[in-house]
Amino acid sequence: MGSLGTSNAFTVGVLALQGAFNEHTQLLRSAAQFHPATQFTFLEVRTAAQLASCDALVIPGGESTTISLIAERCNLLEPLRDFVKVQRKPTWGTCAGLILLAESANRTKAGGQELIGGLDVRVNRNHFGRQTESFQADLDLKFLGAEGGKADPFRAIFIRAPIVETLLKASDGAQEDEAQKPETVIAPSKDVAEGIDPSIKQQPVEILGTVQGRTAAVKGQDSATNNEAGDIVAVRQGNVFGTSFHPELTGDARIHAWWLGEAVRTLEGRKSS
């Protein structure tokens, strides 16, 4: 159980196995000031017991394969899948975290990795190329606007970033069609019988952010996601949020503040229903 025993107590974990977990923790602390009525505790998560104490979780950028391997060695993969796909607690993944939270991804050269799942999307890892091809871009993220108003552009940092290549049909099981595709890894299913609350319905994927189709423009590639609408770099599906870029490296706490608010509303809504 997490700490949401009272309406103003809330524990947010940051998976601290590898990657930019410290940067996320620092920016979450800055974002907490926008929610003065809520008492937040921020916890670096390295064990299943620590994860069990959390109400919400951030999975940072880094090396998705490395994070996956360490999580497996620490016996954290199944608790993470339970957290995201059975308990359906608010979870946000950035860059490598987005890859881990996808239900389907292209394999690494070494043959792939374990995925956590939770987002019915297929991601294309390292879509923008090597680290030397990292870039920044101003994003129009409408969800950051106050009461539907227009928000200032968010200066996003992309480092060996994935994109959401395809939106998949919402499913509580494994993406079997994806499993038939070559060079593809899928997340294991989590059956409703394993304890998913039937009152929490699976929702379709929402596109929350795109960036101009940079790869197509630069390299002349032809891809369904490299069109006039741009490459998909931010999505949400129910309790799961994913971004291709690294908000934790910007010093701009707006996305962290927004996500904290969404997480609190989600869990308070469940508690009162």
C-alpha positions as CSV (number, residue, x, y, z in Angstrom):
1,M,0.0,0.0,0.0
2,G,1.1,3.6,-0.7
3,S,0.8,6.5,1.6
4,L,-2.5,7.9,0.3
5,G,-4.2,7.2,3.6
6,T,-5.0,10.9,4.0
7,S,-5.9,13.3,1.2
8,N,-2.7,15.3,1.5
9,A,-0.1,12.6,1.9
10,F,1.4,11.2,-1.3
11,T,4.6,9.2,-2.0
12,V,6.2,9.4,-5.5
13,G,8.9,7.0,-6.4
14,V,11.7,7.5,-8.9
15,L,13.2,4.2,-10.2
16,A,16.8,4.6,-9.3
17,L,18.6,1.7,-11.1
18,Q,20.3,3.8,-13.8
19,G,19.9,7.0,-15.7
20,A,18.7,10.5,-14.8
21,F,16.8,9.6,-11.6
22,N,18.5,12.3,-9.4
23,E,17.5,15.0,-11.9
24,H,13.9,13.8,-11.8
25,T,13.8,13.9,-8.0
26,Q,15.2,17.4,-7.9
27,L,12.6,18.7,-10.4
28,L,9.8,16.9,-8.7
29,R,10.7,18.7,-5.5
30,S,10.6,22.0,-7.4
31,A,7.2,21.1,-8.9
32,A,5.7,20.2,-5.5
33,Q,5.5,23.9,-4.6
34,F,2.7,24.2,-7.2
35,H,0.6,21.9,-5.0
36,P,0.9,23.4,-1.5
37,A,-2.1,21.5,-0.2
38,T,-0.4,18.1,-0.8
39,Q,2.4,16.7,1.3
40,F,4.8,14.9,-1.0
41,T,7.5,12.4,-0.2
42,F,9.9,11.6,-3.0
43,L,11.7,8.2,-2.8
44,E,14.4,6.6,-4.9
45,V,13.2,3.1,-5.6
46,R,15.6,0.2,-5.9
47,T,13.7,-2.6,-4.2
48,A,10.2,-4.2,-4.4
49,A,9.5,-3.1,-0.8
50,Q,10.3,0.5,-1.7
51,L,8.1,0.3,-4.8
52,A,5.2,-1.1,-2.7
53,S,5.3,2.1,-0.6
54,C,4.7,4.4,-3.6
55,D,1.5,5.9,-4.9
56,A,3.1,6.9,-8.2
57,L,6.3,6.3,-10.1
58,V,8.7,7.9,-12.5
59,I,10.9,5.8,-14.8
60,P,13.8,8.0,-15.9
61,G,15.8,8.3,-19.1
62,G,19.0,6.3,-19.4
63,E,19.7,3.0,-21.1
64,S,16.5,1.0,-21.3
65,T,18.3,-2.3,-21.8
66,T,20.5,-1.7,-18.7
67,I,17.5,-0.6,-16.6
68,S,15.7,-3.7,-17.7
69,L,18.6,-6.0,-16.9
70,I,19.1,-4.5,-13.4
71,A,15.4,-4.6,-12.6
72,E,15.4,-8.3,-13.6
73,R,18.4,-9.0,-11.3
74,C,16.8,-7.1,-8.5
75,N,13.5,-9.1,-8.9
76,L,11.7,-5.8,-9.8
77,L,10.3,-6.6,-13.2
78,E,7.2,-8.4,-12.0
79,P,6.5,-5.9,-9.2
80,L,6.8,-3.1,-11.8
81,R,4.4,-4.8,-14.1
82,D,2.0,-5.3,-11.2
83,F,2.3,-1.6,-10.2
84,V,1.6,-0.4,-13.7
85,K,-0.7,-2.9,-15.3
86,V,-2.6,-4.5,-12.4
87,Q,-2.7,-1.8,-9.7
88,R,-2.6,0.8,-12.4
89,K,-0.9,3.4,-10.4
90,P,0.2,6.7,-12.1
91,T,3.5,6.1,-13.9
92,W,5.5,8.3,-16.1
93,G,8.4,7.2,-18.3
94,T,10.9,9.5,-20.0
95,C,12.9,8.4,-23.0
96,A,14.2,5.0,-21.8
97,G,11.2,4.9,-19.5
98,L,8.9,5.3,-22.4
99,I,10.5,2.3,-24.1
100,L,10.1,0.2,-21.0
101,L,6.4,1.2,-20.7
102,A,5.6,0.3,-24.3
103,E,3.8,-2.9,-25.1
104,S,5.9,-3.3,-28.2
105,A,9.4,-2.1,-29.4
106,N,11.9,-2.9,-32.0
107,R,14.7,-5.1,-30.7
108,T,18.2,-4.0,-29.7
109,K,21.1,-5.4,-31.6
110,A,21.7,-7.8,-28.8
111,G,18.3,-9.3,-29.3
112,G,15.9,-7.2,-27.3
113,Q,15.1,-6.7,-23.7
114,E,12.3,-7.2,-21.2
115,L,9.5,-4.6,-21.3
116,I,7.2,-3.6,-18.5
117,G,4.3,-2.5,-20.7
118,G,1.2,-0.4,-19.9
119,L,1.1,1.8,-23.0
120,D,-0.5,0.2,-26.1
121,V,2.1,1.6,-28.5
122,R,5.0,0.4,-30.6
123,V,8.1,2.5,-30.1
124,N,11.1,2.9,-32.4
125,R,14.1,3.3,-30.1
126,N,17.0,5.7,-31.1
127,H,14.7,7.0,-33.8
128,F,16.7,10.3,-34.1
129,G,20.1,8.6,-34.3
130,R,23.2,8.6,-32.2
131,Q,24.0,10.8,-29.2
132,T,25.9,13.2,-31.5
133,E,22.6,13.9,-33.2
134,S,20.8,15.0,-30.1
135,F,18.8,18.2,-30.4
136,Q,16.4,20.6,-28.7
137,A,13.0,21.7,-30.0
138,D,10.1,23.9,-28.8
139,L,7.0,21.8,-28.3
140,D,3.4,23.1,-28.2
141,L,2.0,21.1,-25.3
142,K,-1.6,22.1,-24.9
143,F,-2.0,20.2,-21.6
144,L,0.3,22.7,-19.9
145,G,-2.1,25.6,-20.7
146,A,-4.1,26.9,-17.7
147,E,-7.8,26.2,-18.1
148,G,-7.5,25.5,-21.8
149,G,-5.3,28.5,-22.5
150,K,-2.2,28.4,-24.7
151,A,1.0,27.5,-22.9
152,D,4.5,28.9,-23.6
153,P,6.5,26.5,-25.7
154,F,8.3,23.8,-23.8
155,R,12.0,23.5,-24.8
156,A,12.5,19.8,-25.0
157,I,15.8,17.9,-25.1
158,F,16.0,14.8,-27.3
159,I,19.0,12.4,-26.6
160,R,19.0,9.1,-28.6
161,A,15.3,9.5,-28.3
162,P,12.6,7.0,-29.3
163,I,9.3,7.9,-30.9
164,V,5.8,6.3,-30.7
165,E,5.7,4.7,-34.1
166,T,2.2,3.2,-33.9
167,L,-0.8,3.4,-31.7
168,L,-2.0,-0.1,-30.9
169,K,-5.5,-1.3,-30.0
170,A,-6.1,-1.0,-26.3
171,S,-5.8,-4.4,-24.7
172,D,-5.4,-5.9,-21.2
173,G,-3.5,-8.8,-22.7
174,A,-0.4,-9.2,-24.8
175,Q,-0.1,-7.6,-28.2
176,E,-0.1,-10.9,-30.1
177,D,-0.1,-9.3,-33.6
178,E,3.0,-7.4,-32.6
179,A,4.7,-10.6,-31.5
180,Q,4.5,-11.9,-35.1
181,K,6.5,-9.0,-36.5
182,P,10.2,-9.6,-37.0
183,E,12.8,-7.8,-34.7
184,T,10.1,-7.0,-32.2
185,V,9.8,-7.5,-28.4
186,I,6.5,-7.3,-26.6
187,A,5.6,-7.0,-22.9
188,P,4.1,-10.0,-21.1
189,S,0.4,-9.9,-20.6
190,K,-1.3,-9.2,-17.3
191,D,-4.6,-11.0,-17.1
192,V,-7.7,-9.5,-15.5
193,A,-7.8,-12.6,-13.3
194,E,-4.5,-11.5,-11.7
195,G,-6.2,-8.8,-9.9
196,I,-6.9,-5.8,-12.2
197,D,-9.8,-3.8,-10.7
198,P,-12.6,-4.3,-13.3
199,S,-13.9,-0.9,-12.5
200,I,-10.8,0.7,-14.0
201,K,-11.5,0.4,-17.7
202,Q,-8.6,0.3,-20.2
203,Q,-8.6,3.6,-22.2
204,P,-7.3,4.4,-25.6
205,V,-3.9,6.1,-26.1
206,E,-4.0,9.9,-26.3
207,I,-1.4,11.8,-28.3
208,L,-0.3,14.7,-26.1
209,G,2.8,16.0,-28.0
210,T,4.5,15.9,-31.4
211,V,7.7,17.2,-32.9
212,Q,8.2,18.1,-36.6
213,G,9.2,15.0,-38.5
214,R,12.9,15.8,-38.2
215,T,14.3,12.5,-39.5
216,A,12.1,12.6,-42.6
217,A,13.1,16.1,-43.4
218,V,16.8,15.6,-42.8
219,K,17.2,12.1,-44.3
220,G,14.4,11.9,-46.8
221,Q,12.8,8.9,-44.9
222,D,9.2,7.8,-45.5
223,S,7.4,6.9,-42.3
224,A,3.8,7.0,-41.1
225,T,4.9,9.1,-38.2
226,N,7.1,11.4,-40.2
227,N,4.2,13.3,-41.8
228,E,2.8,16.8,-41.5
229,A,1.5,15.9,-38.0
230,G,5.0,15.2,-36.8
231,D,6.6,12.5,-34.8
232,I,4.7,11.4,-31.7
233,V,6.7,12.2,-28.6
234,A,4.2,12.3,-25.7
235,V,1.3,10.0,-25.0
236,R,-1.0,9.1,-22.2
237,Q,-3.2,6.0,-21.6
238,G,-5.1,5.9,-18.4
239,N,-2.6,5.8,-15.6
240,V,0.5,5.8,-17.8
241,F,2.2,8.8,-19.3
242,G,5.3,8.7,-21.6
243,T,7.6,11.3,-23.2
244,S,10.4,10.7,-25.7
245,F,12.3,13.7,-24.4
246,H,14.0,14.6,-21.1
247,P,12.0,17.2,-19.1
248,E,14.2,16.5,-16.1
249,L,17.2,18.0,-17.9
250,T,15.6,21.3,-18.6
251,G,15.0,23.0,-15.3
252,D,11.4,23.7,-16.4
253,A,9.2,22.0,-13.9
254,R,5.9,22.5,-15.7
255,I,5.4,18.9,-16.9
256,H,6.4,17.6,-13.5
257,A,3.9,19.9,-11.8
258,W,1.2,18.9,-14.3
259,W,1.9,15.2,-13.8
260,L,1.8,15.4,-10.0
261,G,-1.6,17.1,-10.2
262,E,-2.9,14.4,-12.5
263,A,-1.6,11.6,-10.3
264,V,-3.2,13.1,-7.2
265,R,-6.5,13.5,-9.0
266,T,-6.4,10.0,-10.3
267,L,-5.8,8.3,-6.9
268,E,-8.1,10.6,-5.0
269,G,-10.8,9.9,-7.5
270,R,-10.4,6.1,-7.0
271,K,-10.4,6.5,-3.2
272,S,-13.7,8.4,-3.3
273,S,-15.5,6.1,-5.7
